[in-house]
Amino acid sequence: MEFQDLYSGLIRLHVLYHAVKEPIFGLGIIEELGRHGYRLGAGTLYPLLHGMEKKGYLKSKKELLGGRIRRVYRATPLGKKALEASKEKVRELFGELLEDD
């Protein structure tokens, strides 16, 4: 994907947003991100999820979903706080990006 380096923060926010709303798992979030034009493979997504977990934004555990054992991720209280703090920054940036249009 062209400009992937610029989108990496947006992808993390998108993941965090969904993990706040409901439990997520790898393939499900790959499909969700794909609906928004992000093309990530497992080799990109899982290190991202593990990094977010290591920083304390997500927590995971194995659960039985649809007859399969999956590692399911949820936002932590720190992740929820980080998402809320990010919303103001995103609003500010989008306002600047769109004011010229």
Secondary structure, 3 states (H helix, E strand, C coil): CCCHHHHHHHHHHHHHHHHHHCCEEHHHHHHHHHHCCCCCCHHHHHHHHHHHHHCCCEEEEEEEECCEEEEEEEECHHHHHHHHHHHHHHHHHHHHHHHCC
